[in-house]
Amino acid sequence: MRTFLLGFLDSHIYEETTAFNLARDGDFIFRKGLDKNERYSSEDTLIRYGDYTYPSYDSLFGRVINKARAIRHNCNKLRTHVFLWKNGFRVPRPFLTEKEIEETDLPVMRREVRHSRASDIKLITSMNSFIKGSFYTEFIPSDIEYRFHIMFNQCVRISRKVPQKEVLDLDNYIRSSSTGWTLTDNFEHKPELENEGIKLCIDALKALELDFGACDVVISKKDNLPYLLEVNTCPRLSPFGRKVYLKELYSHLEIPISDELKEFLKSVKDFEFYDQLHVKYRKSRRFKPKPEDYGL
């Protein structure tokens, strides 16, 4: 039995991609392409990390984690957003053309069908300074933005976007590393909000037929409800993040784990009260939730 990980080797930002490092850390067989001469079998597993190339090869494996057609559908941000909107998911309202937008709809977010690291997103506050895009979405005013990592119908990690300390001129509308924001696992949790966000993300991934994905969610200042912005099928992961994914992959696939890998994954702890929060793992020992916060 072999486990292959198909992903991107090259990046315009990083010398080594998360996919490559994930395969290396987990003793998976990394591939940046597939070849029938390799003779895959029903005993083999394929993990697709954001890569939907060679879609017909999915049938050659016994198990495929994130099938090609599901990734390809999700990579088209317009199609995915409209699909979720039409199926009743709480996402920002989409506008397909400039003509659909009225002054009362402003501000809106300008989007492109495909993008990386929020490079496509622009805030449009006036019809006089309109920036043409593939589509547009309602702007959700928010002070809180999460990233929920969902794997196999449960949340395995929660991070929150916070300002980088050295950034003075902070963009509070578009939260990315290029606009002065970073992700942290150490923050004051809001269990009720997080539960709502996690449920939204789990249901969305089921509808999108994805086994895993990192979901960006904002909490609206208007109604205090979570809104799903997008799902990422090849999220950039820190060394700890890779451990979380590996622990869950090994658990789900029931792959024998070596003593060396067990030692490597020791820092991934069970999340206290995760039955209530629907979260499986945590990192920080400094975070000690109060039982009464979780209805216990």
C-alpha positions in Angstrom: 0.0 0.0 0.0 1.4 3.4 -1.1 0.3 6.9 -0.4 1.0 9.5 -3.1 0.7 13.3 -2.6 0.2 15.3 -5.8 1.0 19.0 -5.6 3.0 21.9 -6.9 6.7 21.8 -6.5 7.5 25.3 -7.7 6.2 28.6 -6.2 6.9 32.2 -7.2 7.2 33.0 -3.4 8.6 29.9 -1.7 11.4 27.6 -2.7 9.6 24.6 -1.2 5.8 24.4 -1.3 3.6 23.2 1.5 2.7 20.1 -0.6 6.3 19.1 -0.9 7.0 19.7 2.8 3.9 17.8 3.8 4.9 14.8 1.7 8.4 14.9 3.1 7.3 15.2 6.7 4.7 12.4 6.4 6.8 10.0 4.4 4.3 10.2 1.5 5.5 9.8 -2.1 5.5 13.3 -3.6 4.6 13.7 -7.3 4.2 16.9 -9.4 2.7 14.8 -12.1 1.3 11.3 -12.6 2.4 8.5 -15.0 0.5 5.3 -15.8 3.9 3.5 -16.1 4.0 3.8 -12.3 1.2 1.2 -12.2 -1.1 2.5 -9.5 -3.5 0.1 -7.9 -6.6 -0.1 -5.7 -4.3 -0.5 -2.7 -2.8 2.9 -3.3 -4.1 6.3 -2.0 -3.8 9.7 -3.8 -3.9 12.9 -1.8 -4.4 15.9 -4.1 -3.1 19.1 -2.5 -4.8 21.8 -4.7 -3.8 20.0 -7.9 -6.5 18.9 -10.3 -4.3 17.8 -13.2 -4.6 14.2 -14.5 -8.3 14.0 -13.5 -8.8 10.6 -15.2 -6.1 9.0 -13.0 -8.4 9.3 -9.9 -10.0 6.0 -11.1 -6.7 4.2 -10.8 -6.4 4.6 -7.0 -8.4 2.9 -4.3 -8.8 6.2 -2.4 -8.5 9.8 -3.5 -8.5 12.6 -1.0 -10.0 15.7 -2.6 -10.9 14.5 -6.1 -9.8 16.4 -9.2 -13.3 17.5 -10.2 -14.0 19.0 -6.8 -10.8 20.9 -6.7 -11.3 22.2 -10.2 -14.8 23.4 -9.3 -13.5 25.2 -6.2 -10.6 26.8 -8.0 -13.1 28.8 -10.0 -14.0 31.3 -7.3 -17.0 32.8 -9.2 -18.6 29.4 -9.9 -18.0 28.3 -6.3 -19.4 31.5 -4.8 -22.5 31.4 -6.9 -23.0 27.7 -6.2 -22.9 28.3 -2.4 -25.1 31.4 -2.6 -27.8 29.6 -4.7 -27.7 26.7 -2.2 -28.5 28.9 0.8 -25.0 29.1 2.3 -24.2 32.3 4.2 -21.7 33.9 1.9 -21.5 37.6 0.8 -24.0 38.4 -1.9 -22.5 38.0 -5.4 -22.9 40.5 -8.2 -22.0 39.2 -11.7 -21.8 42.5 -13.5 -21.2 46.1 -12.8 -24.7 46.9 -14.0 -26.2 44.9 -11.1 -24.6 47.1 -8.5 -26.4 50.2 -7.3 -25.2 53.0 -5.0 -26.9 51.4 -2.1 -24.9 48.2 -2.6 -21.6 50.0 -2.1 -19.0 49.2 -0.9 -18.4 46.0 -2.8 -15.3 43.7 -3.2 -13.9 43.3 -6.7 -12.9 39.7 -7.4 -11.3 37.5 -10.1 -12.1 34.0 -11.0 -8.7 32.8 -9.9 -6.3 34.4 -7.5 -3.5 33.9 -5.0 -3.0 35.5 -1.5 -5.9 37.9 -2.0 -4.1 39.7 -4.8 -7.3 40.1 -6.8 -9.4 41.7 -4.0 -10.1 45.5 -4.1 -12.6 47.5 -2.1 -14.8 49.6 -4.3 -16.5 52.5 -2.5 -17.7 54.6 -5.4 -19.1 54.0 -8.9 -16.8 56.8 -10.0 -13.7 54.8 -9.1 -14.9 51.4 -10.3 -12.4 48.7 -10.9 -13.5 46.0 -13.4 -13.3 42.4 -12.2 -14.7 39.0 -13.0 -17.4 39.4 -10.4 -18.1 41.4 -7.2 -19.3 40.5 -3.7 -21.0 42.3 -0.9 -18.7 43.8 1.7 -19.2 42.4 5.1 -17.9 44.8 7.8 -16.1 42.8 10.4 -13.5 43.0 13.2 -13.0 39.2 13.4 -11.8 36.9 10.7 -11.0 33.2 11.2 -9.4 30.4 9.3 -11.1 27.1 10.0 -9.2 24.0 8.8 -11.8 21.3 8.0 -10.8 17.7 7.4 -13.2 14.8 7.0 -16.2 16.6 8.4 -14.6 18.1 11.5 -12.5 21.1 12.4 -8.9 20.3 13.2 -7.5 23.8 13.7 -8.8 27.3 14.3 -6.6 30.3 13.6 -7.5 34.0 13.7 -6.2 36.8 11.6 -4.4 39.5 13.7 -2.3 42.6 12.8 1.4 42.1 12.4 3.1 44.1 15.2 5.4 46.0 12.9 2.7 47.2 10.5 1.5 50.8 11.2 -0.7 51.5 8.2 -3.1 48.5 8.5 -5.7 47.6 5.9 -8.8 46.5 7.9 -10.8 45.6 4.8 -8.6 43.0 3.0 -6.7 40.9 5.5 -3.7 39.1 4.0 0.0 39.0 4.7 0.6 41.7 2.1 -1.8 44.1 3.9 -0.3 43.6 7.3 -2.1 40.6 8.8 -1.0 37.2 10.1 -2.6 34.1 11.5 -2.3 32.9 15.1 -3.6 30.0 17.2 -3.3 32.0 20.4 -6.3 34.2 20.9 -9.4 34.6 23.1 -11.9 32.1 21.8 -15.6 32.8 21.3 -17.1 29.3 21.3 -20.6 30.2 20.2 -19.4 32.2 17.2 -16.8 29.5 16.4 -19.3 26.7 16.5 -21.5 28.6 14.0 -18.6 29.2 11.7 -17.4 25.6 11.9 -20.9 24.2 11.1 -21.1 26.5 8.1 -17.7 25.4 6.8 -18.3 21.6 7.3 -21.6 21.9 5.5 -20.0 23.9 2.7 -17.2 21.4 2.2 -19.8 18.6 2.0 -21.7 20.5 -0.7 -18.4 21.1 -2.6 -17.5 17.4 -2.2 -14.2 18.2 -0.6 -12.5 16.1 2.0 -10.4 19.0 3.4 -10.0 22.7 3.0 -9.1 25.9 4.8 -12.1 28.2 5.1 -11.8 32.0 5.6 -14.7 33.2 7.6 -15.6 36.7 8.9 -18.0 37.6 11.7 -20.4 40.3 10.6 -20.6 43.4 12.8 -24.2 43.8 11.6 -25.8 40.5 12.7 -22.9 38.8 14.5 -23.1 35.8 12.2 -20.3 34.0 10.3 -19.9 34.5 6.5 -17.8 32.2 4.4 -15.5 34.1 2.1 -13.7 31.2 0.4 -12.3 27.7 0.6 -8.6 26.9 -0.1 -7.6 23.4 -1.1 -3.9 24.0 -0.9 -3.4 26.3 2.1 0.0 27.5 3.1 0.8 25.6 6.4 3.4 26.3 9.1 5.4 23.4 10.5 2.8 22.9 13.2 0.0 23.1 10.6 1.6 20.3 8.6 1.7 18.2 11.8 -2.0 18.7 12.3 -2.8 17.7 8.7 -0.5 14.6 8.9 -2.0 13.5 12.2 -5.5 13.6 10.7 -4.5 12.0 7.4 -2.8 9.1 9.2 -5.8 8.7 11.5 -8.3 8.8 8.7 -6.4 6.6 6.3 -5.5 4.1 9.1 -1.9 4.0 7.9 0.6 2.4 10.2 2.7 5.1 11.8 6.3 4.8 12.6 7.8 5.6 16.1 9.8 8.4 14.5 6.7 10.0 13.0 4.8 9.5 16.3 7.5 11.5 18.1 7.4 14.2 15.4 3.6 14.6 15.9 3.7 14.8 19.7 3.2 18.5 19.9 -0.3 18.1 18.4 -2.6 17.9 21.4 -6.2 17.0 21.8 -8.3 20.2 22.1 -10.0 20.4 25.5 -13.8 20.2 25.2 -13.5 19.6 21.5 -16.8 17.6 21.5 -18.5 20.9 22.2 -16.4 23.0 19.9 -16.1 20.4 17.2 -12.4 21.0 17.1 -9.9 18.1 17.2 -6.4 19.5 17.8 -4.7 22.5 19.4 -1.2 23.8 19.8 -1.0 26.3 22.6 -0.7 25.1 26.2 -1.3 28.7 27.3 -5.0 28.5 26.1 -7.1 27.0 28.9 -10.8 27.3 28.1 -13.3 27.6 30.9 -15.7 24.8 31.1 -18.6 27.2 31.7 -17.8 28.9 28.3 -18.8 25.6 26.7 -21.9 24.9 28.6 -20.3 22.4 31.0 
